[in-house]
């Protein structure tokens, strides 16, 4: 059975006001929020953008969804999780500060901006027993909601091929430990030339997997749980992930995490923005140029159909697959095939165009 995917076209020449109007019409025509009498609390998973990046969804556009939720009697929370890699999005304080700098404030969005916390009482371990992931580590914020709304900027990605809804949910709703499980099969590694033997990581480790030997930190792989707390704690950036390990399986792991999240929320809604389509992820700290013309906004309750419809439209518009050109060793189709196999959604869809 085909999933319904609602679509409104957007052009590069469209003003921000016009894009907001189009998005508002798309939400109304889809009926995705109508009759939501039980909608008291809605979490919108969105990327607030890396410092120096301009590809992220504008706060004013996110505000359209926030206001629609409010009109339906709900409270809108805009959220992202902390990153595994270093930067201002690695901890809640700096991440929130950056989100506000990018305009994600209540006066501009009408919602509350929150960074998902990862303390023990704020994380849920979901037993899934998939092929790769046995227990998915998810911040409670993304599960304790009446509806989880993914708002994703569709773009290329070095390891995943492309990133849309499945990546926004699978990678984006995971804790740092979950992100590490998706990126790597190994424990963090210590760069001995950088390590100063301060012992900060020793005190941070909750399972006593790190010790100081001859003035350097050493990680016991048999004890390490991969929580990645030591990476964030190290004051001289001497600990990092083996990013290449397990990269060929990252798409499948990411999908398994998405399945864990979506299988434990009452309902979900997925919006892909094929606007300023770039070769790289919004995590890249630069103003990445477009690789093809703007296409529009896709909205559906099916996460797989959301990405499939968006991907198909981009390939058709470009006359070739731009993601394979920029990332020849990463096949985003693996996400779609595996997600359908796991029952996350369907690759078959009916595109319903809403007149702009």
C-alpha positions in Angstrom: 0.0 0.0 0.0 1.3 3.4 -0.9 2.0 6.0 1.8 0.6 9.5 1.3 3.4 12.1 1.0 2.2 15.7 0.8 4.4 18.1 -1.1 4.6 21.8 -1.8 7.2 23.2 -4.2 9.7 25.9 -3.1 12.0 27.9 -5.3 15.3 29.6 -4.5 13.7 32.9 -5.3 10.9 32.5 -2.7 11.0 34.9 0.2 11.1 33.6 3.8 7.6 34.8 4.3 6.4 32.9 1.2 8.1 29.7 2.4 6.3 30.1 5.7 3.0 30.5 4.0 3.6 27.4 1.8 4.6 25.3 4.8 1.5 26.5 6.7 -0.7 25.5 3.8 1.0 22.1 3.5 0.3 21.3 7.2 -3.3 22.4 6.8 -3.9 20.4 3.6 -2.3 17.3 5.0 -4.6 17.3 8.1 -1.7 16.0 10.1 -2.6 17.9 13.2 -6.3 18.2 12.8 -8.5 16.5 15.3 -5.5 16.1 17.7 -7.5 16.4 20.9 -4.8 14.5 22.8 -2.0 16.8 21.6 -0.7 18.3 24.8 3.0 17.9 24.3 4.9 17.7 21.0 8.7 17.4 20.5 10.1 18.6 17.3 13.5 17.0 16.5 15.5 19.5 14.5 19.1 20.4 13.8 20.0 23.8 15.1 23.0 24.1 12.8 26.8 24.0 13.4 28.6 27.2 14.0 29.3 28.8 10.6 26.7 26.6 8.8 23.7 28.2 7.1 21.9 25.1 5.7 19.8 24.4 8.7 16.0 25.0 8.7 15.2 28.6 9.5 13.8 29.2 13.0 10.9 31.2 11.4 10.0 28.1 9.4 10.2 25.9 12.4 7.9 28.5 14.1 5.1 27.6 11.6 4.9 24.1 13.1 5.2 25.4 16.6 2.3 27.8 16.1 0.1 25.0 14.5 0.8 22.8 17.6 -0.2 25.7 19.9 -3.4 26.3 17.9 -4.2 22.6 18.5 -3.8 23.0 22.2 -0.3 21.6 22.5 3.0 22.7 23.8 5.8 22.8 21.2 9.4 21.8 22.2 12.2 22.2 19.6 15.1 19.9 20.5 18.4 18.4 19.4 20.8 16.0 21.1 24.5 16.6 21.8 27.1 15.5 19.3 29.8 12.9 19.6 32.3 15.0 17.8 33.9 18.1 19.5 32.5 21.6 19.1 29.9 23.8 20.6 27.1 21.2 20.1 28.9 18.7 22.4 27.4 19.9 25.7 24.0 21.2 26.6 25.0 24.7 27.7 27.0 25.6 24.6 24.6 23.8 22.3 21.7 25.8 23.6 23.6 29.0 23.4 24.4 28.3 19.7 20.8 27.4 19.0 19.7 30.8 20.4 22.4 32.6 18.3 20.9 30.9 15.2 17.5 32.3 16.1 15.8 29.4 17.9 14.3 31.5 20.7 10.7 31.5 21.9 10.0 35.0 20.5 10.9 33.8 16.9 9.6 30.3 17.0 6.8 30.3 19.6 8.2 27.1 21.0 10.6 26.1 23.8 14.2 25.2 22.8 15.6 22.3 24.8 18.8 20.2 24.4 18.3 16.6 25.3 20.0 15.7 28.6 21.9 12.5 29.0 22.2 12.0 32.8 21.3 8.5 34.0 17.8 9.5 35.0 17.2 11.2 31.6 18.0 8.2 29.3 16.1 5.1 28.5 17.7 1.9 27.4 15.4 0.1 24.9 16.1 -3.6 24.3 15.7 -4.2 20.6 17.9 -7.1 19.7 18.4 -6.1 16.1 21.2 -7.4 13.9 23.7 -4.8 15.2 22.0 -2.9 18.0 20.9 -4.8 21.1 20.0 -1.9 23.4 19.2 1.6 22.0 20.1 4.5 24.3 17.5 7.3 23.8 17.0 10.5 25.8 13.6 10.4 27.5 12.7 13.7 26.0 12.1 12.0 22.6 9.9 9.3 24.1 7.8 11.2 26.6 5.7 13.0 24.1 2.3 12.8 22.4 3.9 13.1 19.0 7.5 13.2 17.8 7.9 15.5 14.8 11.0 15.2 12.7 11.9 18.3 10.7 15.0 17.4 8.6 17.0 19.3 6.1 17.6 16.8 3.3 21.3 16.9 2.2 24.3 14.8 1.4 26.4 13.0 4.1 29.9 11.6 4.0 29.2 8.3 5.7 25.4 7.9 5.1 25.3 9.1 1.5 22.4 11.4 2.3 20.6 12.5 5.5 16.9 13.1 5.9 14.3 11.8 8.2 15.9 8.4 9.1 19.1 10.1 10.0 17.4 12.9 11.9 15.6 10.3 14.0 18.1 7.4 14.1 21.3 9.4 14.8 19.7 12.6 16.0 17.6 11.0 18.8 20.5 8.9 20.1 22.6 9.6 23.1 26.4 10.1 22.6 26.7 6.4 23.5 24.2 5.5 20.8 25.9 7.7 18.3 29.2 6.0 19.0 27.6 2.6 18.6 26.4 3.6 15.2 29.7 5.1 14.1 32.2 2.7 15.4 32.6 -0.9 16.6 35.5 0.0 18.9 36.1 1.8 22.2 37.5 5.4 22.1 41.2 5.6 21.4 43.8 7.7 23.3 46.3 9.7 21.4 49.3 9.2 23.7 51.2 12.1 22.2 48.4 14.5 23.3 47.5 12.9 26.7 48.8 14.9 29.7 47.9 12.3 32.3 45.6 14.6 34.2 43.2 11.8 35.1 40.0 13.7 34.2 38.8 10.8 32.0 39.5 8.3 34.9 37.1 10.2 37.1 34.5 10.6 34.4 34.4 6.8 33.5 31.4 5.2 35.3 32.6 1.6 34.8 36.3 2.1 35.8 37.5 1.3 32.3 40.2 3.9 32.2 43.4 4.0 34.3 46.7 5.9 34.2 49.7 3.8 33.3 53.1 5.5 33.3 51.4 8.9 33.2 49.0 8.2 30.3 45.3 7.2 30.0 44.7 3.6 29.0 41.2 2.3 28.1 40.3 -1.3 28.9 38.2 -2.4 25.9 36.7 -5.3 27.8 35.1 -2.9 30.4 34.3 0.1 28.1 30.6 0.5 27.4 31.2 3.1 24.7 29.3 5.9 26.5 31.8 8.4 25.0 31.8 10.5 28.2 35.6 10.5 28.3 35.7 12.2 24.8 33.7 15.1 26.1 35.7 15.3 29.4 39.2 15.3 28.0 40.6 18.9 28.4 43.2 18.4 25.6 41.2 16.5 23.1 43.4 13.4 23.4 40.5 10.9 23.2 38.5 10.3 20.0 36.5 7.7 18.1 37.8 5.5 15.3 35.4 7.1 12.8 36.2 4.6 10.1 35.4 1.5 12.0 32.0 0.1 11.2 31.3 2.9 8.7 30.0 0.4 6.1 27.3 -0.7 8.5 26.4 2.8 9.8 23.3 3.1 7.7 21.8 -0.1 9.1 22.7 0.8 12.6 21.2 4.2 12.2 17.9 2.6 10.9 17.8 0.3 13.8 18.0 3.3 16.2 15.2 5.0 14.2 13.1 1.8 14.5 13.7 1.8 18.3 12.7 5.4 18.7 9.6 5.3 16.4 8.4 2.0 17.9 8.2 3.6 21.3 6.4 6.9 20.6 2.5 7.2 20.4 2.8 8.7 16.9 5.2 10.5 14.6 5.2 13.0 11.8 8.1 13.6 9.3 8.9 16.7 7.3 11.8 16.9 4.8 13.0 20.2 3.5 14.7 19.9 0.1 15.8 23.5 0.3 19.4 24.6 -0.1 20.4 21.0 -0.8 24.1 20.6 0.0 26.7 18.0 -0.5 27.5 17.8 3.2 25.7 17.6 6.5 24.7 20.7 8.6 27.3 19.5 11.1 30.0 20.9 8.7 31.0 24.3 10.0 30.9 26.1 6.7 28.5 27.7 4.3 28.1 24.7 1.9 26.8 25.7 -1.6 23.8 24.1 -3.3 24.4 21.1 -5.4 21.0 21.3 -7.2 18.0 23.6 -7.3 15.6 23.9 -4.4 12.6 21.5 -4.7 10.2 21.9 -1.8 8.8 20.5 1.4 7.7 16.9 1.9 5.3 15.9 4.8 4.1 12.4 5.8 3.5 10.0 8.7 5.8 7.4 7.0 9.6 8.1 7.6 10.7 5.8 4.8 8.4 7.3 2.3 9.5 10.8 3.4 13.1 10.0 2.4 12.3 8.0 -0.7 10.1 10.7 -2.1 12.6 13.4 -1.4 15.5 11.4 -2.8 13.5 10.6 -6.0 12.6 14.2 -6.5 16.2 15.3 -6.2 17.6 12.7 -8.6 14.8 13.7 -11.1 15.5 17.4 -10.7 19.3 17.0 -11.0 19.1 14.5 -13.9 21.5 12.2 -12.0 22.2 11.2 -8.4 24.3 14.0 -6.9 24.9 12.2 -3.6 26.6 9.4 -5.4 28.8 11.9 -7.3 29.9 13.5 -4.0 30.0 10.4 -1.9 30.7 7.5 -4.2 31.6 5.1 -1.4 28.4 5.7 0.6 25.0 4.5 -0.6 22.0 6.1 1.0 19.7 3.6 -0.5 20.9 1.1 2.1 18.9 3.2 4.6 15.7 2.9 2.6 16.0 -0.8 1.8 16.9 -1.8 5.4 14.2 0.4 6.9 11.5 -1.1 4.8 12.8 -4.6 5.6 12.5 -3.8 9.4 8.9 -2.5 8.9 9.8 1.1 9.7 7.8 2.3 6.6 7.3 1.8 2.9 9.3 2.9 -0.1 6.0 3.0 -2.1 4.2 6.3 -1.9 1.7 8.6 -3.5 2.9 12.2 -3.9 0.1 14.7 -3.3 1.1 18.1 -4.4 -0.4 21.1 -2.6 -0.7 24.1 -4.9 1.7 26.9 -3.8 
